[in-house]
Amino acid sequence: MGKVGSMGQWALAVAGLLGGIIANWSFQWVMWSSVVPQVICLFLAISMVDTKTASEEESNIYYHLKESFKNFLKNKKLRMLSLADILGFGMGEASFQFRSAFIAGLWPIWAIGIAQILSNIGAAISYRFAGKMINKIKSITWLLAGGIYSKFIYLIALFFPSVFSPVLMTTTSVFYGVGQVAKNSLLQLEFSNKQRATMGSLNSFVGSIFFAVFAVLLGLFADKTNPRTALIGVTFLQFITVWIYWQIRKMDRKENGLL
């Protein structure tokens, strides 16, 4: 997952760089250029060969949903990991996409894309070495360290805004890749084999809905105040996920007889 995620972040960095260059000539060409990879993806999807079914089971989508909900209800650790995943994605993605509005007040328009590219490069490196990093230090420790570092760095950059603030914010990306791999590793350990795909889909589904709602609320709050105040507010809210991961760490230590 780390290696695949790394390639995705490098692709985002290259796309961001090319998009800025092409936009100097035409925004229409930027949009048309995005069609090319979609056509390639369509061709690759059509070319895929499905795996053969090893055995037939008498079940349907409703059965899988029912069993998945049962697993969520029975497994407290899974519920906490899922809640942290949903809240972290919704608030984190909204904050990441919205921070350009804050950077626009510090950097010229043409330079805003640079902050995104730097974040993608940091995340690509983090993803690439995530496996080795997790083998040395536990997943939950990386999630806690990344969460605490990211929140405090954002607060420093926001409370003391300067031309260095965007660069400071991009440093949080070094924890992003390893954090994503760590989080998914922990979730996969708790998912049941038969409902693994369904349970992951439910997390993504609820997370996407939460992000859609939260992004609008964040924008409305920024309209009433300003982008900086809105980002400060959401950064404080994100400490909820840090608290959840801390509780999961305590739960693990208790299970291992360390508390």
N, C-alpha and C positions, 0 to 999 in steps of 0.2 A: 504493500500500500504506500509505503514511504517513497519508493522509487517512482511509482506511477504518479503520485501526487507531486513529486518534484518536477517531473516533465510538464505537468499541467501548469505549474507556476512559472516555469521558464517560458512556456507558450504565452501565458498572460503578459509577461514582461516584454516579449518580442512584439506581441500584438499591440500593446500600449505604445511602444516606441514607434512602430510603423503607423499606427493610427494618428499619432501626433504629426508625423511627417506628411502623410497623405492629406490630412485635414488642412494643411497650408494651401493646397490646391483646390480641394473640393470636399465638402462634407458628404455629398452624394457618393463619391468614390469610396469613402470610409464605409458607408452602409453597404455598397455593392461588394466590397472586398470581403465583408463578413459572410456573404452568400457562398463563396468558394469552399471554405472548410465544411459548411453544412452539406453541400453537394457530395463532398468526399465522404463525410460521415454516413450519408444515406447509402452510398455505394458499398461502404464497408458493412453496414447493417444488413443490406440485402444479401451480401456475400457470405454472411455467417451461416454455419450449419448447426442446427439444434442437436443437443445430445439425445441419445435414445433413452426412453423411459425404462428404468430397471424393473419396476413393478407398478402395478396400478393400485390406487387406493380409492376407497369410496369416501370421498370428501369433496367439499366445495369451498368457495370463498368465505361463506358465513361460518362454516366449521372452523376454518383457520383463524378468523377474527375472534371467535368465541374462545378458542384455546389460547390465543395470544393474550387476550384480556385476562384470562385466568392466571397466566404466568406473571403478568404485571402485578396482579393483586396478591399473589403468593410470595413474590420476591421483593423484599424491601430495598435491597441494594440496587436491583434493576430499576425500581421506581425512582430512586434518587439519581441514578446515573442518567436515566431518560429525562427527568425534570431538568437536570443541569445541562444536558444536551440541547433540549428545546429552548430553554431560556438563554443559554449561551449563544446559540445560533441566531435567534431572533434579535436579541439586543446587540450582539457583536456585529452581525452583518449590517444592521441598520446604522450602527455607529460608524463602521468602516466606510460605507458608501456615502454617509452624510458628512464625513470629516472634510471632504473637498470644499464644502461651503465655508468651513472655518479656515482652511488653507488659503482660499481665495482672498481673504482679508490680509494675508501676510506675504504671499508670493504673487508674481504676475500670472495671468491666466495660462500662458504658454508653459509655465514651470509646474503646474499642478500635476500633470501626468508623471513627472519625475518622481514625486512622492509615491505614487502607485507602483511605478516600476521598481523602485528601491524595496518596497514592501514585498513585491512578488519575488525578487531575487533573494531576499532574506528568508522567505517562506520556502523557496525551492531548496536552499541549502539545508534548512531545518528538516524538511521532508526527507531529503537524501540520506541524512545520517540518523534519522529517527530510530531505525531498528537497532543500531549499535548503542545509541543513547539509552534506549529503554532496557536493553540487556544489562546495562551497568547500573541504572537507577530505576526504581519502580515507576510504573505509569502514573499512579496517583500523585507521586511526588512531583513529576514533571507538570502535571495539571495544576497543582497548587503553586509551584514556583512560577510558572508562566502566567497564571491568573493574577497573582500578587504583583509581579513585576509590571505587567501590562497596565494594570489599573493605576498604580502609583506613577508610572511614566506619563500616562495620559493626563493625570491630574496636575503634574508638574508643568507639562507643556501647555495646559489650558489655563491654569492659574497665573502663569508667568509667560504670556504669549510673546513670541519674538520670531525672527526669521529662522531661528534654530528649532522651533517647536515642531514643524513638519518632519525634520530629520530625526528628532527625538522619538516621534511617534512611530516612524518606520522601524526602529530598533526592536519593537515588540514582535515583529514578524519572525524573529529568530526562534521564538517559542511556539509559533503557530503550527508548523508542520509536525513537530514532535508531539504537540498537544493533541492534534487531530488523530494521529496514529494511536497515541496512548488511550484516548477516549474510546475510539472504536475497538481497540483491543479489549478494554474492560467490558464494553457492551457485549461483544461477541462471546465472552466467557460466560455471560449470564443468559444469553439467548438459548432457547431450546432448539435442538437440531431440526425438528419437524416444522417449527414455526419461525425459524431464523429469518427468512426473507420477509415474512409478514410483519414480524415485530420491528425489524429495521425500517420497513416502509411506513409503519404507523408513526414511528419517531419522526421520520422525515416529513410526513404529511402534517402532523400537528405543529412541527417546527416551522414549516413554510407558512401555515396559517397565522401563527403567532408573529412571524416576521412581517407579513403583509399588514397586519393590524398595527403592530408597534411602529413600523416605519412611517405610517400615516400620522400616528399620534406624536411621534418625534418631530415630524415636520410642522404639525400644528403648534406644538409647544415652542419651536424655534420662531415661528411667525409671531407669537405673542411676546417672546423675549428676544433672543438672538442665537445664532448657531453655537457660539461658545458656551453660553449658559445651558443650552440643550444637551451638548456633549458632556458637560460636567455632571448634569443630572443623570444621564444614562450610565456614565462611568461609575457613579456611586451605586446605582441599581445593580450593576454587574457584580458587585461584591457578594450578591446572593449566591452566585454560582461558586465562588471561592469558599463560602461557608458550607455549601453542600458537599464539595469535595473534601473539606476538612472533616465533616461528619463521616464520610465514607472511609477516610483514612483511619479515624478512631474506631470505626466498626471493624476494619481489617485487623488493626492491632489487637482489638479485644478478642477476635476469633483466633488469632495466633497466640493468645495468652501473654501479650506484651503490656496489657493494662490491668 
